[in-house]
Amino acid sequence: MNLRGLRDRTKFRNKHLRPLLDAGLLAMTEPEKPRSSQQRYVRTTTP
C-alpha cells in the first residue's frame, strides 16, 4: 500500500489484493487467520 500511495485498506484489499489471491498469484502465510497482524503474503509460482 505504501509503495502505491494508497491509504484505504478496504479498497486496497478489494481492488488489488483479492484479485491476486483469487488468481493464485499470491498466498497467505496464515490462511486460517486472514486478519492476523502477523499475516503476510507470498508470491506463488504462476499457474
Secondary structure per residue as TSV (DSSP state, phi and psi in degrees):
chain	resnum	aa	ss	phi	psi
A	1	M	-	360.0	-44.5
A	2	N	T	-62.6	-39.6
A	3	L	T	-64.9	-33.0
A	4	R	T	-88.5	-7.5
A	5	G	T	75.4	25.6
A	6	L	-	-96.7	146.7
A	7	R	-	-118.7	-26.2
A	8	D	-	-88.8	110.3
A	9	R	H	-63.5	-38.9
A	10	T	H	-63.1	-47.1
A	11	K	H	-64.9	-39.0
A	12	F	H	-61.2	-46.6
A	13	R	I	-62.3	-44.5
A	14	N	I	-75.5	-37.5
A	15	K	I	-89.5	-30.0
A	16	H	I	-116.1	-51.8
A	17	L	I	-74.8	-48.4
A	18	R	H	-58.8	-45.6
A	19	P	H	-60.6	-37.0
A	20	L	H	-68.4	-38.5
A	21	L	H	-66.3	-44.9
A	22	D	H	-63.8	-34.0
A	23	A	T	-78.6	-9.9
A	24	G	T	83.1	13.6
A	25	L	S	-86.1	-21.9
A	26	L	E	-126.3	153.8
A	27	A	E	-135.3	146.5
A	28	M	E	-81.3	142.6
A	29	T	S	-76.4	-25.5
A	30	E	-	-130.6	75.0
A	31	P	T	-64.1	-24.2
A	32	E	T	-76.6	-12.6
A	33	K	-	-132.3	73.9
A	34	P	T	-64.2	-22.0
A	35	R	T	-104.1	13.2
A	36	S	-	-63.6	142.9
A	37	S	T	-68.5	-16.9
A	38	Q	T	-91.9	1.1
A	39	Q	-	-62.5	133.9
A	40	R	-	-134.0	162.2
A	41	Y	E	-122.7	138.3
A	42	V	E	-123.8	147.9
A	43	R	E	-76.3	137.7
A	44	T	-	-103.5	170.7
A	45	T	-	-71.2	151.0
A	46	T	-	-67.0	139.0
A	47	P	-	-68.8	360.0
